[in-house]
Amino acid sequence: MNSRESDFRAVRKFTLEDATDWMEWSGIALADVVNEDETPAAKLGGVGFLRAPKGAHSSFEFAYDEVLVVTRGRCTVASGVTEVTANAGELIYLPAGVPGTFVAESDMELVYVTSSPYGAVNREIKASLLEGSAE
């Protein structure tokens, strides 16, 4: 077990300052603080922070379950005929394989938690794909 993995064998607290590798698309920024790719000892697919300005939106269809815990502002998720709006202190559950659209109704922040759809199998498949692309 490497030192990064052993760090995750203890209770940890994370803040926005721990989110250093921010990704952006459509004005939405997100950063994992835990993910199974970098920390195989983790039993979750990922945990991280998301920030979005009012009006930012994106479509999704995840291969894993995801929970969005709104910490500031408000967002709406639409899927089929269902539309759910969550304010700070509320959460939205997104089941695996269900397509939808996310919209920031105001400047907002949330914490996301994703389940691990594949665990070790996913890491093995990803490794074999990376090895194949190097040829």
N, CA, C and O atoms as CSV, one atom per row, in Angstrom:
chain,resi,resn,atom,element,x,y,z
A,1,MET,N,N,0.851,-1.173,0.000
A,1,MET,CA,C,0.000,0.000,0.000
A,1,MET,C,C,0.898,1.238,0.000
A,1,MET,O,O,1.774,1.367,0.856
A,2,ASN,N,N,0.684,2.160,-0.967
A,2,ASN,CA,C,1.516,3.359,-1.021
A,2,ASN,C,C,1.044,4.377,0.017
A,2,ASN,O,O,0.013,4.179,0.659
A,3,SER,N,N,1.804,5.473,0.180
A,3,SER,CA,C,1.481,6.434,1.240
A,3,SER,C,C,0.155,7.133,0.977
A,3,SER,O,O,-0.571,7.444,1.921
A,4,ARG,N,N,-0.177,7.387,-0.288
A,4,ARG,CA,C,-1.468,8.037,-0.591
A,4,ARG,C,C,-2.620,7.133,-0.153
A,4,ARG,O,O,-3.599,7.608,0.422
A,5,GLU,N,N,-2.504,5.830,-0.426
A,5,GLU,CA,C,-3.550,4.893,-0.016
A,5,GLU,C,C,-3.646,4.810,1.497
A,5,GLU,O,O,-4.749,4.777,2.043
A,6,SER,N,N,-2.506,4.775,2.188
A,6,SER,CA,C,-2.563,4.664,3.644
A,6,SER,C,C,-3.201,5.902,4.257
A,6,SER,O,O,-3.799,5.814,5.328
A,7,ASP,N,N,-3.085,7.065,3.595
A,7,ASP,CA,C,-3.755,8.273,4.066
A,7,ASP,C,C,-5.270,8.086,4.107
A,7,ASP,O,O,-5.952,8.739,4.897
A,8,PHE,N,N,-5.803,7.201,3.262
A,8,PHE,CA,C,-7.238,7.002,3.194
A,8,PHE,C,C,-7.710,5.863,4.086
A,8,PHE,O,O,-8.868,5.454,3.999
A,9,ARG,N,N,-6.855,5.356,4.922
A,9,ARG,CA,C,-7.240,4.356,5.914
A,9,ARG,C,C,-7.522,5.019,7.250
A,9,ARG,O,O,-7.633,4.341,8.272
A,10,ALA,N,N,-7.638,6.351,7.248
A,10,ALA,CA,C,-7.933,7.115,8.461
A,10,ALA,C,C,-9.087,8.069,8.155
A,10,ALA,O,O,-9.350,8.388,6.995
A,11,VAL,N,N,-9.766,8.516,9.200
A,11,VAL,CA,C,-10.832,9.497,9.033
A,11,VAL,C,C,-10.201,10.780,8.510
A,11,VAL,O,O,-9.163,11.217,9.008
A,12,ARG,N,N,-10.826,11.380,7.510
A,12,ARG,CA,C,-10.272,12.590,6.883
A,12,ARG,C,C,-11.339,13.653,6.750
A,12,ARG,O,O,-12.525,13.339,6.650
A,13,LYS,N,N,-10.934,14.893,6.747
A,13,LYS,CA,C,-11.802,16.023,6.455
A,13,LYS,C,C,-11.262,16.701,5.200
A,13,LYS,O,O,-10.049,16.831,5.032
A,14,PHE,N,N,-12.169,17.136,4.315
A,14,PHE,CA,C,-11.767,17.829,3.104
A,14,PHE,C,C,-12.476,19.175,3.036
A,14,PHE,O,O,-13.626,19.305,3.455
A,15,THR,N,N,-11.782,20.167,2.507
A,15,THR,CA,C,-12.356,21.490,2.288
A,15,THR,C,C,-12.163,21.850,0.816
A,15,THR,O,O,-11.499,21.128,0.073
A,16,LEU,N,N,-12.741,22.957,0.411
A,16,LEU,CA,C,-12.551,23.424,-0.966
A,16,LEU,C,C,-11.068,23.603,-1.296
A,16,LEU,O,O,-10.668,23.431,-2.447
A,17,GLU,N,N,-10.262,23.943,-0.311
A,17,GLU,CA,C,-8.831,24.128,-0.546
A,17,GLU,C,C,-8.143,22.809,-0.924
A,17,GLU,O,O,-7.097,22.824,-1.574
A,18,ASP,N,N,-8.722,21.674,-0.522
A,18,ASP,CA,C,-8.162,20.370,-0.882
A,18,ASP,C,C,-8.460,20.012,-2.337
A,18,ASP,O,O,-7.820,19.127,-2.905
A,19,ALA,N,N,-9.419,20.692,-2.930
A,19,ALA,CA,C,-9.798,20.442,-4.322
A,19,ALA,C,C,-8.869,21.251,-5.222
A,19,ALA,O,O,-9.102,22.434,-5.470
A,20,THR,N,N,-7.815,20.601,-5.705
A,20,THR,CA,C,-6.785,21.328,-6.457
A,20,THR,C,C,-6.821,21.079,-7.961
A,20,THR,O,O,-6.293,21.887,-8.725
A,21,ASP,N,N,-7.420,20.004,-8.395
A,21,ASP,CA,C,-7.400,19.648,-9.813
A,21,ASP,C,C,-8.784,19.898,-10.427
A,21,ASP,O,O,-9.509,18.957,-10.749
A,22,TRP,N,N,-9.136,21.173,-10.584
A,22,TRP,CA,C,-10.461,21.549,-11.082
A,22,TRP,C,C,-10.566,21.310,-12.578
A,22,TRP,O,O,-9.649,21.639,-13.332
A,23,MET,N,N,-11.694,20.734,-13.011
A,23,MET,CA,C,-12.014,20.543,-14.426
A,23,MET,C,C,-13.183,21.470,-14.738
A,23,MET,O,O,-14.015,21.725,-13.867
A,24,GLU,N,N,-13.259,21.977,-15.969
A,24,GLU,CA,C,-14.348,22.868,-16.337
A,24,GLU,C,C,-14.970,22.476,-17.658
A,24,GLU,O,O,-14.279,22.040,-18.579
A,25,TRP,N,N,-16.294,22.636,-17.747
A,25,TRP,CA,C,-17.016,22.543,-19.002
A,25,TRP,C,C,-18.319,23.301,-18.838
A,25,TRP,O,O,-18.935,23.256,-17.772
A,26,SER,N,N,-18.739,23.986,-19.866
A,26,SER,CA,C,-19.998,24.752,-19.861
A,26,SER,C,C,-20.113,25.674,-18.649
A,26,SER,O,O,-21.218,25.904,-18.157
A,27,GLY,N,N,-19.001,26.200,-18.165
A,27,GLY,CA,C,-19.039,27.088,-17.012
A,27,GLY,C,C,-19.138,26.389,-15.673
A,27,GLY,O,O,-19.159,27.047,-14.633
A,28,ILE,N,N,-19.202,25.058,-15.678
A,28,ILE,CA,C,-19.296,24.272,-14.449
A,28,ILE,C,C,-17.896,23.779,-14.093
A,28,ILE,O,O,-17.197,23.223,-14.940
A,29,ALA,N,N,-17.490,23.980,-12.849
A,29,ALA,CA,C,-16.175,23.529,-12.392
A,29,ALA,C,C,-16.361,22.454,-11.327
A,29,ALA,O,O,-17.200,22.590,-10.436
A,30,LEU,N,N,-15.567,21.379,-11.427
A,30,LEU,CA,C,-15.638,20.336,-10.408
A,30,LEU,C,C,-14.260,19.768,-10.140
A,30,LEU,O,O,-13.372,19.798,-10.992
A,31,ALA,N,N,-14.105,19.248,-8.930
A,31,ALA,CA,C,-12.831,18.665,-8.526
A,31,ALA,C,C,-13.070,17.524,-7.547
A,31,ALA,O,O,-13.737,17.696,-6.527
A,32,ASP,N,N,-12.519,16.359,-7.867
A,32,ASP,CA,C,-12.557,15.231,-6.940
A,32,ASP,C,C,-11.582,15.482,-5.795
A,32,ASP,O,O,-10.505,16.043,-5.998
A,33,VAL,N,N,-11.964,15.066,-4.601
A,33,VAL,CA,C,-11.008,15.014,-3.490
A,33,VAL,C,C,-10.684,13.567,-3.151
A,33,VAL,O,O,-9.663,13.281,-2.526
A,34,VAL,N,N,-11.565,12.648,-3.570
A,34,VAL,CA,C,-11.336,11.207,-3.450
A,34,VAL,C,C,-11.877,10.584,-4.727
A,34,VAL,O,O,-12.981,10.913,-5.162
A,35,ASN,N,N,-11.100,9.680,-5.332
A,35,ASN,CA,C,-11.651,8.895,-6.433
A,35,ASN,C,C,-10.932,7.565,-6.511
A,35,ASN,O,O,-9.769,7.448,-6.125
A,36,GLU,N,N,-11.637,6.562,-7.014
A,36,GLU,CA,C,-11.107,5.204,-7.006
A,36,GLU,C,C,-9.924,5.019,-7.944
A,36,GLU,O,O,-9.145,4.083,-7.762
A,37,ASP,N,N,-9.765,5.883,-8.942
A,37,ASP,CA,C,-8.626,5.755,-9.851
A,37,ASP,C,C,-7.315,6.077,-9.144
A,37,ASP,O,O,-6.312,5.387,-9.326
A,38,GLU,N,N,-7.336,7.135,-8.336
A,38,GLU,CA,C,-6.111,7.554,-7.650
A,38,GLU,C,C,-5.945,6.903,-6.287
A,38,GLU,O,O,-4.838,6.866,-5.749
A,39,THR,N,N,-7.028,6.392,-5.725
A,39,THR,CA,C,-6.998,5.809,-4.393
A,39,THR,C,C,-7.762,4.496,-4.393
A,39,THR,O,O,-8.912,4.455,-3.954
A,40,PRO,N,N,-7.145,3.414,-4.880
A,40,PRO,CA,C,-7.853,2.134,-4.955
A,40,PRO,C,C,-8.425,1.656,-3.621
A,40,PRO,O,O,-9.356,0.850,-3.612
A,41,ALA,N,N,-7.898,2.128,-2.508
A,41,ALA,CA,C,-8.434,1.729,-1.200
A,41,ALA,C,C,-9.805,2.353,-0.943
A,41,ALA,O,O,-10.545,1.878,-0.082
A,42,ALA,N,N,-10.153,3.413,-1.679
A,42,ALA,CA,C,-11.457,4.058,-1.505
A,42,ALA,C,C,-12.559,3.118,-1.996
A,42,ALA,O,O,-12.394,2.435,-3.007
A,43,LYS,N,N,-13.652,3.088,-1.295
A,43,LYS,CA,C,-14.777,2.230,-1.664
A,43,LYS,C,C,-15.877,3.011,-2.378
A,43,LYS,O,O,-16.966,2.484,-2.605
A,44,LEU,N,N,-15.598,4.263,-2.731
A,44,LEU,CA,C,-16.512,5.096,-3.505
A,44,LEU,C,C,-15.864,5.393,-4.845
A,44,LEU,O,O,-14.639,5.390,-4.968
A,45,GLY,N,N,-16.688,5.647,-5.843
A,45,GLY,CA,C,-16.150,6.053,-7.142
A,45,GLY,C,C,-15.479,7.412,-7.044
A,45,GLY,O,O,-14.398,7.617,-7.596
A,46,GLY,N,N,-16.116,8.341,-6.342
A,46,GLY,CA,C,-15.544,9.667,-6.187
A,46,GLY,C,C,-16.357,10.528,-5.240
A,46,GLY,O,O,-17.551,10.311,-5.035
A,47,VAL,N,N,-15.674,11.513,-4.668
A,47,VAL,CA,C,-16.294,12.532,-3.831
A,47,VAL,C,C,-15.612,13.833,-4.201
A,47,VAL,O,O,-14.388,13.885,-4.325
A,48,GLY,N,N,-16.397,14.878,-4.376
A,48,GLY,CA,C,-15.773,16.139,-4.743
A,48,GLY,C,C,-16.710,17.318,-4.634
A,48,GLY,O,O,-17.834,17.213,-4.142
A,49,PHE,N,N,-16.210,18.449,-5.112
A,49,PHE,CA,C,-16.927,19.714,-5.058
A,49,PHE,C,C,-17.271,20.170,-6.466
A,49,PHE,O,O,-16.534,19.895,-7.413
A,50,LEU,N,N,-18.398,20.871,-6.602
A,50,LEU,CA,C,-18.814,21.448,-7.871
A,50,LEU,C,C,-19.260,22.874,-7.618
A,50,LEU,O,O,-19.937,23.166,-6.632
A,51,ARG,N,N,-18.864,23.769,-8.537
A,51,ARG,CA,C,-19.290,25.174,-8.497
A,51,ARG,C,C,-19.884,25.510,-9.860
A,51,ARG,O,O,-19.362,25.084,-10.890
A,52,ALA,N,N,-20.969,26.268,-9.866
A,52,ALA,CA,C,-21.573,26.667,-11.135
A,52,ALA,C,C,-22.232,28.027,-10.988
A,52,ALA,O,O,-22.903,28.291,-9.990
A,53,PRO,N,N,-22.044,28.893,-11.981
A,53,PRO,CA,C,-22.750,30.171,-11.955
A,53,PRO,C,C,-24.184,29.997,-12.435
A,53,PRO,O,O,-24.498,29.022,-13.118
A,54,LYS,N,N,-25.042,30.921,-12.088
A,54,LYS,CA,C,-26.436,30.889,-12.517
A,54,LYS,C,C,-26.499,30.700,-14.036
A,54,LYS,O,O,-25.809,31.383,-14.792
A,55,GLY,N,N,-27.343,29.758,-14.462
A,55,GLY,CA,C,-27.543,29.501,-15.885
A,55,GLY,C,C,-26.670,28.409,-16.467
A,55,GLY,O,O,-26.947,27.926,-17.565
A,56,ALA,N,N,-25.622,28.007,-15.763
A,56,ALA,CA,C,-24.775,26.921,-16.277
A,56,ALA,C,C,-25.595,25.640,-16.343
A,56,ALA,O,O,-26.432,25.390,-15.475
A,57,HIS,N,N,-25.359,24.833,-17.364
A,57,HIS,CA,C,-26.140,23.602,-17.520
A,57,HIS,C,C,-25.318,22.543,-18.233
A,57,HIS,O,O,-24.365,22.852,-18.947
A,58,SER,N,N,-25.698,21.300,-18.030
A,58,SER,CA,C,-25.060,20.195,-18.742
A,58,SER,C,C,-25.991,18.990,-18.722
A,58,SER,O,O,-26.862,18.864,-17.861
A,59,SER,N,N,-25.780,18.114,-19.691
A,59,SER,CA,C,-26.531,16.862,-19.761
A,59,SER,C,C,-25.674,15.748,-19.180
A,59,SER,O,O,-24.448,15.855,-19.143
A,60,PHE,N,N,-26.324,14.673,-18.723
A,60,PHE,CA,C,-25.579,13.560,-18.122
A,60,PHE,C,C,-26.316,12.252,-18.345
A,60,PHE,O,O,-27.523,12.223,-18.586
A,61,GLU,N,N,-25.565,11.188,-18.258
A,61,GLU,CA,C,-26.073,9.818,-18.125
A,61,GLU,C,C,-24.912,9.017,-17.568
A,61,GLU,O,O,-24.051,8.555,-18.317
A,62,PHE,N,N,-24.888,8.854,-16.254
A,62,PHE,CA,C,-23.769,8.225,-15.572
A,62,PHE,C,C,-23.928,6.710,-15.519
A,62,PHE,O,O,-25.045,6.195,-15.474
A,63,ALA,N,N,-22.806,6.004,-15.525
A,63,ALA,CA,C,-22.808,4.545,-15.398
A,63,ALA,C,C,-22.825,4.133,-13.932
A,63,ALA,O,O,-22.704,2.950,-13.613
A,64,TYR,N,N,-22.973,5.102,-13.047
A,64,TYR,CA,C,-22.919,4.873,-11.603
A,64,TYR,C,C,-23.970,5.754,-10.929
A,64,TYR,O,O,-24.426,6.738,-11.512
A,65,ASP,N,N,-24.349,5.401,-9.711
A,65,ASP,CA,C,-25.240,6.245,-8.922
A,65,ASP,C,C,-24.458,7.472,-8.453
A,65,ASP,O,O,-23.256,7.394,-8.197
A,66,GLU,N,N,-25.150,8.595,-8.345
A,66,GLU,CA,C,-24.518,9.820,-7.859
A,66,GLU,C,C,-25.506,10.574,-6.978
A,66,GLU,O,O,-26.711,10.569,-7.229
A,67,VAL,N,N,-24.978,11.221,-5.940
A,67,VAL,CA,C,-25.772,12.064,-5.054
A,67,VAL,C,C,-25.177,13.465,-5.110
A,67,VAL,O,O,-23.963,13.638,-5.005
A,68,LEU,N,N,-26.044,14.466,-5.275
A,68,LEU,CA,C,-25.644,15.868,-5.275
A,68,LEU,C,C,-26.174,16.501,-3.999
A,68,LEU,O,O,-27.387,16.541,-3.793
A,69,VAL,N,N,-25.291,16.998,-3.137
A,69,VAL,CA,C,-25.678,17.647,-1.890
A,69,VAL,C,C,-25.424,19.145,-2.067
A,69,VAL,O,O,-24.275,19.586,-2.079
A,70,VAL,N,N,-26.486,19.913,-2.202
A,70,VAL,CA,C,-26.365,21.347,-2.454
A,70,VAL,C,C,-25.955,22.041,-1.153
A,70,VAL,O,O,-26.601,21.881,-0.118
A,71,THR,N,N,-24.864,22.819,-1.226
A,71,THR,CA,C,-24.370,23.527,-0.047
A,71,THR,C,C,-24.593,25.032,-0.134
A,71,THR,O,O,-24.580,25.726,0.883
A,72,ARG,N,N,-24.798,25.537,-1.358
A,72,ARG,CA,C,-25.079,26.969,-1.559
A,72,ARG,C,C,-25.850,27.125,-2.860
A,72,ARG,O,O,-25.514,26.495,-3.863
A,73,GLY,N,N,-26.874,27.958,-2.848
A,73,GLY,CA,C,-27.629,28.227,-4.067
A,73,GLY,C,C,-28.707,27.190,-4.338
A,73,GLY,O,O,-29.241,26.560,-3.426
A,74,ARG,N,N,-29.014,27.030,-5.646
A,74,ARG,CA,C,-30.111,26.142,-6.037
A,74,ARG,C,C,-29.837,25.590,-7.436
A,74,ARG,O,O,-29.303,26.286,-8.299
A,75,CYS,N,N,-30.218,24.311,-7.643
A,75,CYS,CA,C,-30.085,23.694,-8.961
A,75,CYS,C,C,-31.315,22.851,-9.252
A,75,CYS,O,O,-32.055,22.458,-8.350
A,76,THR,N,N,-31.511,22.586,-10.539
A,76,THR,CA,C,-32.611,21.743,-10.982
A,76,THR,C,C,-32.057,20.629,-11.848
A,76,THR,O,O,-31.182,20.856,-12.683
A,77,VAL,N,N,-32.570,19.425,-11.646
A,77,VAL,CA,C,-32.242,18.276,-12.487
A,77,VAL,C,C,-33.537,17.813,-13.131
A,77,VAL,O,O,-34.538,17.583,-12.452
A,78,ALA,N,N,-33.505,17.680,-14.462
A,78,ALA,CA,C,-34.664,17.189,-15.203
A,78,ALA,C,C,-34.284,15.877,-15.871
A,78,ALA,O,O,-33.192,15.735,-16.422
A,79,SER,N,N,-35.206,14.920,-15.812
A,79,SER,CA,C,-35.012,13.622,-16.455
A,79,SER,C,C,-36.381,13.125,-16.904
A,79,SER,O,O,-37.254,12.850,-16.080
A,80,GLY,N,N,-36.560,13.011,-18.220
A,80,GLY,CA,C,-37.878,12.624,-18.725
A,80,GLY,C,C,-38.912,13.647,-18.306
A,80,GLY,O,O,-38.742,14.842,-18.551
A,81,VAL,N,N,-39.980,13.190,-17.677
A,81,VAL,CA,C,-41.038,14.112,-17.220
A,81,VAL,C,C,-40.817,14.569,-15.780
A,81,VAL,O,O,-41.620,15.332,-15.242
A,82,THR,N,N,-39.738,14.109,-15.153
A,82,THR,CA,C,-39.450,14.465,-13.764
A,82,THR,C,C,-38.498,15.651,-13.711
A,82,THR,O,O,-37.493,15.686,-14.422
A,83,GLU,N,N,-38.826,16.634,-12.852
A,83,GLU,CA,C,-37.953,17.778,-12.621
A,83,GLU,C,C,-37.870,17.993,-11.120
A,83,GLU,O,O,-38.891,18.107,-10.442
A,84,VAL,N,N,-36.636,18.048,-10.601
A,84,VAL,CA,C,-36.418,18.192,-9.162
A,84,VAL,C,C,-35.502,19.389,-8.926
A,84,VAL,O,O,-34.447,19.505,-9.551
A,85,THR,N,N,-35.909,20.274,-8.024
A,85,THR,CA,C,-35.084,21.423,-7.655
A,85,THR,C,C,-34.636,21.246,-6.214
A,85,THR,O,O,-35.428,20.875,-5.349
A,86,ALA,N,N,-33.348,21.515,-5.962
A,86,ALA,CA,C,-32.803,21.402,-4.608
A,86,ALA,C,C,-32.130,22.708,-4.213
A,86,ALA,O,O,-31.417,23.324,-5.006
A,87,ASN,N,N,-32.367,23.115,-2.983
A,87,ASN,CA,C,-31.750,24.293,-2.381
A,87,ASN,C,C,-30.652,23.842,-1.427
A,87,ASN,O,O,-30.485,22.648,-1.178
A,88,ALA,N,N,-29.906,24.808,-0.897
A,88,ALA,CA,C,-28.873,24.492,0.090
A,88,ALA,C,C,-29.475,23.658,1.213
A,88,ALA,O,O,-30.544,23.978,1.733
A,89,GLY,N,N,-28.782,22.590,1.579
A,89,GLY,CA,C,-29.256,21.701,2.634
A,89,GLY,C,C,-30.103,20.550,2.122
A,89,GLY,O,O,-30.586,19.737,2.910
A,90,GLU,N,N,-30.289,20.471,0.799
A,90,GLU,CA,C,-31.058,19.374,0.203
A,90,GLU,C,C,-30.172,18.602,-0.767
A,90,GLU,O,O,-29.112,19.076,-1.176
A,91,LEU,N,N,-30.628,17.397,-1.129
A,91,LEU,CA,C,-29.839,16.588,-2.053
A,91,LEU,C,C,-30.715,15.984,-3.131
A,91,LEU,O,O,-31.930,15.859,-2.985
A,92,ILE,N,N,-30.054,15.612,-4.226
A,92,ILE,CA,C,-30.711,14.948,-5.352
A,92,ILE,C,C,-29.976,13.641,-5.609
A,92,ILE,O,O,-28.747,13.608,-5.662
A,93,TYR,N,N,-30.738,12.567,-5.768
A,93,TYR,CA,C,-30.177,11.245,-6.072
A,93,TYR,C,C,-30.328,10.992,-7.578
A,93,TYR,O,O,-31.422,11.124,-8.126
A,94,LEU,N,N,-29.225,10.630,-8.240
A,94,LEU,CA,C,-29.220,10.333,-9.670
A,94,LEU,C,C,-28.893,8.851,-9.854
A,94,LEU,O,O,-27.751,8.450,-9.631
A,95,PRO,N,N,-29.871,8.025,-10.257
A,95,PRO,CA,C,-29.596,6.598,-10.446
A,95,PRO,C,C,-28.742,6.350,-11.700
A,95,PRO,O,O,-28.816,7.104,-12.671
A,96,ALA,N,N,-27.958,5.316,-11.664
A,96,ALA,CA,C,-27.122,4.926,-12.806
A,96,ALA,C,C,-27.979,4.707,-14.040
A,96,ALA,O,O,-29.071,4.145,-13.960
A,97,GLY,N,N,-27.470,5.157,-15.190
A,97,GLY,CA,C,-28.118,4.895,-16.462
A,97,GLY,C,C,-29.317,5.759,-16.788
A,97,GLY,O,O,-29.945,5.565,-17.828
A,98,VAL,N,N,-29.655,6.715,-15.920
A,98,VAL,CA,C,-30.807,7.572,-16.171
A,98,VAL,C,C,-30.309,8.917,-16.721
A,98,VAL,O,O,-29.612,9.648,-16.018
A,99,PRO,N,N,-30.661,9.249,-17.972
A,99,PRO,CA,C,-30.191,10.510,-18.548
A,99,PRO,C,C,-30.945,11.701,-17.970
A,99,PRO,O,O,-32.087,11.578,-17.526
A,100,GLY,N,N,-30.290,12.848,-17.983
A,100,GLY,CA,C,-30.937,14.049,-17.484
A,100,GLY,C,C,-30.147,15.292,-17.820
A,100,GLY,O,O,-29.129,15.245,-18.510
A,101,THR,N,N,-30.648,16.414,-17.310
A,101,THR,CA,C,-30.016,17.708,-17.503
A,101,THR,C,C,-29.912,18.408,-16.155
A,101,THR,O,O,-30.853,18.393,-15.362
A,102,PHE,N,N,-28.767,19.017,-15.905
A,102,PHE,CA,C,-28.486,19.774,-14.687
A,102,PHE,C,C,-28.481,21.256,-15.052
A,102,PHE,O,O,-27.876,21.640,-16.053
A,103,VAL,N,N,-29.155,22.102,-14.247
A,103,VAL,CA,C,-29.165,23.552,-14.459
A,103,VAL,C,C,-28.942,24.248,-13.125
A,103,VAL,O,O,-29.615,23.942,-12.141
A,104,ALA,N,N,-27.993,25.188,-13.091
A,104,ALA,CA,C,-27.784,26.019,-11.907
A,104,ALA,C,C,-28.807,27.147,-11.943
A,104,ALA,O,O,-28.753,28.003,-12.826
A,105,GLU,N,N,-29.738,27.157,-10.994
A,105,GLU,CA,C,-30.786,28.176,-10.936
A,105,GLU,C,C,-30.266,29.481,-10.329
A,105,GLU,O,O,-30.870,30.540,-10.502
A,106,SER,N,N,-29.145,29.391,-9.619
A,106,SER,CA,C,-28.462,30.550,-9.046
A,106,SER,C,C,-26.993,30.161,-8.952
A,106,SER,O,O,-26.641,29.003,-9.175
A,107,ASP,N,N,-26.128,31.126,-8.621
A,107,ASP,CA,C,-24.744,30.749,-8.354
A,107,ASP,C,C,-24.811,29.698,-7.263
A,107,ASP,O,O,-25.487,29.894,-6.253
A,108,MET,N,N,-24.116,28.580,-7.455
A,108,MET,CA,C,-24.297,27.484,-6.492
A,108,MET,C,C,-23.043,26.659,-6.329
A,108,MET,O,O,-22.127,26.693,-7.151
A,109,GLU,N,N,-23.035,25.915,-5.233
A,109,GLU,CA,C,-21.975,24.940,-4.939
A,109,GLU,C,C,-22.644,23.684,-4.415
A,109,GLU,O,O,-23.707,23.738,-3.798
A,110,LEU,N,N,-22.004,22.556,-4.671
A,110,LEU,CA,C,-22.504,21.304,-4.124
A,110,LEU,C,C,-21.356,20.344,-3.907
A,110,LEU,O,O,-20.247,20.543,-4.402
A,111,VAL,N,N,-21.647,19.305,-3.161
A,111,VAL,CA,C,-20.745,18.179,-2.965
A,111,VAL,C,C,-21.372,16.996,-3.687
A,111,VAL,O,O,-22.561,16.730,-3.518
A,112,TYR,N,N,-20.585,16.282,-4.491
A,112,TYR,CA,C,-21.108,15.089,-5.150
A,112,TYR,C,C,-20.426,13.851,-4.589
A,112,TYR,O,O,-19.253,13.876,-4.216
A,113,VAL,N,N,-21.189,12.772,-4.539
A,113,VAL,CA,C,-20.685,11.477,-4.086
A,113,VAL,C,C,-21.125,10.462,-5.128
A,113,VAL,O,O,-22.312,10.355,-5.435
A,114,THR,N,N,-20.163,9.712,-5.674
A,114,THR,CA,C,-20.489,8.716,-6.692
A,114,THR,C,C,-20.172,7.322,-6.183
A,114,THR,O,O,-19.188,7.109,-5.475
A,115,SER,N,N,-21.023,6.380,-6.555
A,115,SER,CA,C,-20.741,4.990,-6.204
A,115,SER,C,C,-19.692,4.459,-7.181
A,115,SER,O,O,-19.433,5.067,-8.220
A,116,SER,N,N,-19.114,3.358,-6.848
A,116,SER,CA,C,-18.130,2.722,-7.714
A,116,SER,C,C,-18.837,1.681,-8.567
A,116,SER,O,O,-19.298,0.666,-8.045
A,117,PRO,N,N,-18.931,1.918,-9.887
A,117,PRO,CA,C,-19.639,0.937,-10.706
A,117,PRO,C,C,-18.834,-0.325,-10.968
A,117,PRO,O,O,-19.414,-1.389,-11.187
A,118,TYR,N,N,-17.519,-0.229,-10.949
A,118,TYR,CA,C,-16.709,-1.359,-11.379
A,118,TYR,C,C,-15.569,-1.709,-10.435
A,118,TYR,O,O,-15.104,-2.848,-10.446
A,119,GLY,N,N,-15.111,-0.782,-9.632
A,119,GLY,CA,C,-14.008,-1.046,-8.710
A,119,GLY,C,C,-12.775,-1.550,-9.433
A,119,GLY,O,O,-12.329,-0.945,-10.408
A,120,ALA,N,N,-12.220,-2.662,-8.954
A,120,ALA,CA,C,-10.986,-3.218,-9.513
A,120,ALA,C,C,-11.152,-3.564,-10.989
A,120,ALA,O,O,-10.213,-3.402,-11.768
A,121,VAL,N,N,-12.318,-4.031,-11.376
A,121,VAL,CA,C,-12.545,-4.379,-12.780
A,121,VAL,C,C,-12.374,-3.145,-13.649
A,121,VAL,O,O,-11.757,-3.223,-14.711
A,122,ASN,N,N,-12.909,-2.005,-13.220
A,122,ASN,CA,C,-12.784,-0.764,-13.976
A,122,ASN,C,C,-11.313,-0.373,-14.115
A,122,ASN,O,O,-10.878,0.030,-15.194
A,123,ARG,N,N,-10.554,-0.488,-13.039
A,123,ARG,CA,C,-9.135,-0.133,-13.101
A,123,ARG,C,C,-8.390,-1.044,-14.078
A,123,ARG,O,O,-7.527,-0.577,-14.820
A,124,GLU,N,N,-8.714,-2.334,-14.085
A,124,GLU,CA,C,-8.064,-3.264,-15.010
A,124,GLU,C,C,-8.405,-2.923,-16.455
A,124,GLU,O,O,-7.524,-2.928,-17.315
A,125,ILE,N,N,-9.667,-2.628,-16.730
A,125,ILE,CA,C,-10.075,-2.262,-18.087
A,125,ILE,C,C,-9.389,-0.968,-18.508
A,125,ILE,O,O,-8.873,-0.875,-19.622
A,126,LYS,N,N,-9.378,0.028,-17.630
A,126,LYS,CA,C,-8.736,1.304,-17.944
A,126,LYS,C,C,-7.250,1.090,-18.229
A,126,LYS,O,O,-6.718,1.652,-19.187
A,127,ALA,N,N,-6.580,0.288,-17.410
A,127,ALA,CA,C,-5.155,0.019,-17.617
A,127,ALA,C,C,-4.917,-0.656,-18.956
A,127,ALA,O,O,-3.978,-0.297,-19.666
A,128,SER,N,N,-5.753,-1.631,-19.316
A,128,SER,CA,C,-5.564,-2.326,-20.600
A,128,SER,C,C,-5.812,-1.388,-21.767
A,128,SER,O,O,-5.132,-1.496,-22.788
A,129,LEU,N,N,-6.771,-0.466,-21.651
A,129,LEU,CA,C,-7.012,0.507,-22.709
A,129,LEU,C,C,-5.836,1.457,-22.859
A,129,LEU,O,O,-5.434,1.786,-23.975
A,130,LEU,N,N,-5.288,1.896,-21.739
A,130,LEU,CA,C,-4.127,2.791,-21.792
A,130,LEU,C,C,-2.917,2.093,-22.395
A,130,LEU,O,O,-2.167,2.696,-23.163
A,131,GLU,N,N,-2.724,0.815,-22.045
A,131,GLU,CA,C,-1.615,0.062,-22.613
A,131,GLU,C,C,-1.799,-0.101,-24.114
A,131,GLU,O,O,-0.835,0.018,-24.870
A,132,GLY,N,N,-3.023,-0.371,-24.557
A,132,GLY,CA,C,-3.316,-0.535,-25.982
A,132,GLY,C,C,-3.112,0.741,-26.771
A,132,GLY,O,O,-2.717,0.681,-27.935
A,133,SER,N,N,-3.376,1.921,-26.158
A,133,SER,CA,C,-3.226,3.183,-26.878
A,133,SER,C,C,-1.773,3.573,-27.020
A,133,SER,O,O,-1.448,4.418,-27.854
A,134,ALA,N,N,-0.869,2.972,-26.217
A,134,ALA,CA,C,0.550,3.293,-26.283
A,134,ALA,C,C,1.241,2.543,-27.420
A,134,ALA,O,O,2.375,2.863,-27.775
A,135,GLU,N,N,0.573,1.559,-27.983
A,135,GLU,CA,C,1.190,0.753,-29.044
A,135,GLU,C,C,1.155,1.455,-30.366
A,135,GLU,O,O,1.633,0.916,-31.365
